[in-house]
């Protein structure tokens, strides 16, 4: 079911400055629990070993029917990890998504996320998307809306709590000053 957990945050300004990070839309992975050794996010790790994504407005780059377009997407390294879909607008702290299933990207280059095309993502976020937890549902793309409803109903609360307790730092930003 849910195999992996990653927590991304907008780092405090002093930590960004110390790590030479300038973007205000950047979210860095501070902790993770990678029970299944998931490699679907390796394309978003830089040479320093930092895993990060950018909070990007979808209307800037996605061509889709307005009824089906999400407001935000998580991107990095010229890739779109996933749009963040929120079906229940009364419960905006939960969302879901999945990687691009196409073999190639819009520019004709091979899609490095293609092998993960059947995975699904559940998102837990705060109001301004400065903190996003990603739950990986391996091979869960076709049932992701069901997993999303279960997330909203609290069906994963104990599992999420366990992931949070077991998570370890992904990268040591200023000796764990976070």
Secondary structure, DSSP 8 states (H G I E B T S, - for coil): -EEEEEEEE---HHHHHHTT---SSEEEEEEEEETT---TTGGGB-TTS-BEEEEEEGGGT----TTT--SEEEEETTEEEEEEB-S-TT-TTEEEE-----SB-TTSSB-TTGGGTT-EEEEEE-TTSSEEEEEEETT-GGGHHHHHHHHHTTTTHHHHHHHHHH-EESS-TTTT--
